[in-house]
Amino acid sequence: MAKIALLIGVSEYEVGLNPLPAAVKDVVALERILKDSEMGDFDEVKVLTNPEPQAMQYEVETLFSGRSKDDFVLLFFSGHGIKDDNNNLYFATRITRKSAKGDLIRSTAVPARFVHEVMNNSRAKRQAIILDCCFSGAFDPSLQSKDDGSVDLQGQLGAEGRVVLTSSSSTQYSFEQQGSDLSLYTRYLIEGIETGAGDLDEDGKISVQELHKYATSKVQETAPVMTPKLITLKDMGFDMVLAKAKVTDPKLRYRKTASRYSNAGKIRPVGRAVLNTLRQQLGLTVEEATEIENELLRPYQERLANLQQYREALIAEIEYENPLGESARNGLNEFQQMLGLRDEDVNPIETEVLIDYSAKNQNAVILEEVPPDKKIAVLKVVSEITGLGQKDAKDLVESAPRIVIEDRQKDELDAAKKRIEEAGGKASVSFIPKFAPSQDFTHFSDYRPHTMILEEVPHDKKIAVLKVVRKITGLDLKDSKDLVESAPIVVIEGRLKDELNAAKNQIEEAGGKVSVRLSTN
């Protein structure tokens, strides 16, 4: 009996497919684990990185050819998955691309059916496939997903004595996980073997099913939207032993005990007492125990960090535009998918943020501008809407931009805006800060989005201005240089006036000419 593995990682792609740096790192890390005699103990492990279709097909066929009945054969693939119009699955290679019409050029990828046929022809009765890849193709930069749910994996890759592990089954981003060089699913597969934590029944062996369960639990702590799958047609596939566990390792014993007492990113009080005693019995240092606990708690803490990132993005977007428009909604949905968050994770955040924002702000109709020849008509409408006398209404119209009415139902504000615009004025409905009753709101526009424009840069001041622009925008050197040389040009938009004035002062001190204006949308 022999254990043989082929590990394929594709990180480099043609234009149109996003690069996946983690894919090649996945196979290198997995190779180390499988070759280790105390863990994977594989007889042969071959790594194939960034192959072309013919080379990839040759190696897959070689993997399954000439094997004996008792051999264990493992195929691992990390990279992009593509489906054609008939929902047939393909594994992308470094030359995979689509035609001008958007159709997959099949000769540039490896069909899953080819892998299926090669495996069917193999005498090896124990076959495992691990797919850490997307199944809907990321040719559109706005959609880099794992799976759109329409690929029939069991029909295309499932067979008796064969088990298929997939990283996901729903549309999401998950290749590049913050704080790790590896793909999220592969990262926890490796952790389950390397630490022995995948040995759930503590029998000294890690089966395919045990490892998948361990990795799935960790993945969903970090990114609940991900739903890794294990597919087999008969139970025998579940019990295939993939690796050995270090049952005598004191760190492993501590880790398993700590995992039983960890909940919601914390160690329960009784668990702390148990772990303190166990640490002393096992002869572990405080530093060693802390490192183990931090690794255990990391997935939940990463999830909390993702939730906080979403909250901050939502707050910033609401401050820029409220109510949120279609473009803002689409952007937030995309960000949610990138962070691996479900609707039930973000809905409470949105409710809380909106309630808090509404408590601090109020809707208002703002008279933005009145053409001279429309003043009388607009004055009449403003008087009717506000109940002001002619003199006060005239003062209001002539001091535009000004608040006309505030803190009303949106339908009422929209109707008022419409009447002003029909009379020839320009008006908007916006959220503005709630002021104390005695405070003058003449300068309410200071609290609305503004835009900073780099008007002019003297030739001898370009380097100094460029340095400041890089600092306040976060752009790299080339983009900052292009921006400075394109003056007049917008540098920052959608910020409060005070914030932009501070940036304006920095640029002017460097020798540039800058203006800050009220945003027009």
WOLINWO-V192522 format. One line per field, one symbol per residue. phi: phi as a letter, one per 40 degrees, with the letter a starting at -180 (. if undefined). psi: psi as a letter, one per 30 degrees, with the letter a starting at -180 (. if undefined). burial: b if it has 24 or more other C-alpha atoms within 12 Angstrom, else e. A space follows every 10 residues. Layout:
BEGIN
phi->???
psi->???
burial->???
END
This chain:
BEGIN
phi->.bbbbbbbbb bbbcdhbccb dccccdcccc dcccccccbc fccabbbbbf ccdccccccc ccdccgcccc cbbbbbbbic bbbcccgccb ccbcbcabcc cgccccccbb cccccdcccc cccccbbbbb bbacbbgbcc dcbbbcacgb ccccccbcad gbbbbbcabb cacacbcdga cbcdccdccc cccccgcccc cfbgbbcdcc ccccccccdc ccbdccbdbb bacacdcccc ccabbccccc cccccccccc bcafgbccdc ccccccccdc ccgccccccc cccccccddc cccccccccc dccccccccc aacccccccc cccccdcccg bcdcccdccc cccccccccb bacacbccab cdcbccccdc ccccccgccc ccccccccbd caccbafbcc ccccccdccc ccchcbbabb cbccbcdccc bdbdcccbdb bbbccabddc bccccdcccc ccbgcccccc cccccbdcac bbagbccccc cccdcccccc hcbbbbbccc b
psi->kljkkkjkkj fkllkfkkli efeeeeeeee eeeefkffce hkekjkkjkh lleeeeeeee eeefkgllef kkkkkkkkak kkkafggkkk kkafgklllf fgkkjefglj kfeeeeeeee fkfkfjkkkk jillggkhfj ffjjlekggf kieeeffklk gkkkkkflgl klkgejkkgk flkeeeefee eeeeffffie ghgfkjleee eeeeeeeeef eeiffkikkk klflffeegk kellkiffje eeeeeeeeff gkkhglklee eeeeeeeeee efgkleeeee eeeeeefeee eeeeeeeeee eeeeeeeefe jklkleeeee eeeeeeeefh klefefeeee eeeeeeeeff llklkkjekj kefgeeeeee eeeeefglle eeeeeeefgk klkellhlke eeeeeeeeee effflklljl klkklkefkk gehfffglkl kkkjekjkeg geeeeeeeee effglleeee eeeefgkkkk eklglleeee eeeeeeeeff glkklklkkf .
burial->ebbbbbbbbb bbbbebbbbb bbbbbbbbbb bbbbbeeebb bbebbbbbbb bbbeebbebb bebbeebeee bbbbbbbbbb bbbbeebbbb bbbbbbbbee eeebbbebbb bbbbbbebbb ebebbbbbbb bbbbbbbbbe eebbbbbbee bebbebbbbb bbbbbbbbbb bbbbbbbbee ebbbbbbbbb bbbbbbbbbb eeebbbbbbb bbbbbbbbbb bbbbbbbbbb bbeeeebbbb bbbbbbbeeb bbbbbbbbbb bbeebebeee ebeebbebbe eeebeeeebe ebbebbbbbb bbbbbbbebb bebbbebbbb bbeeeeeeee ebbbbbbbbb bbeebbeebb eebbeebbee bbbbbbbbbb eeeebebbbb bbbebbeeee eebbebbbeb bbbbbbbeee eebbebbbbb bebbbbbbbb bbbeeeeeee beebbbbbbb bbbbbbbeee ebebbbbbbb eeeeeeeeeb eebbbebebb bbbbbbbeeb eebbbbbbeb bbbbbbbbbe e
END
